[in-house]
């Protein structure tokens, strides 16, 4: 288990689950017209993707700049999603 985390594969697993979730929700919306629209879905998934990339960078020993950039991207996409939701 130690190697699974140290190699960053745990973040890869998180990214795979996020991708699968996004694809399933997108397909469901496209098929039924219900659920989240693509823009709302992107707002839901992108902060998690950026956060998981930051986790991967931290676990694999990437420079602090990469970790910080991923966390800033997570914050920015979260705030953008929040702004879109509050306008509705």
Secondary structure, DSSP 8 states (H G I E B T S, - for coil): -HHHHHTTHHHHHHHHHHHHHHHHHHHHHHHHS-S--HHHHHHHHHHHHHHHHHHHHHHTT--HHHHHHHHHHHHHHHHHHHHHHHH-
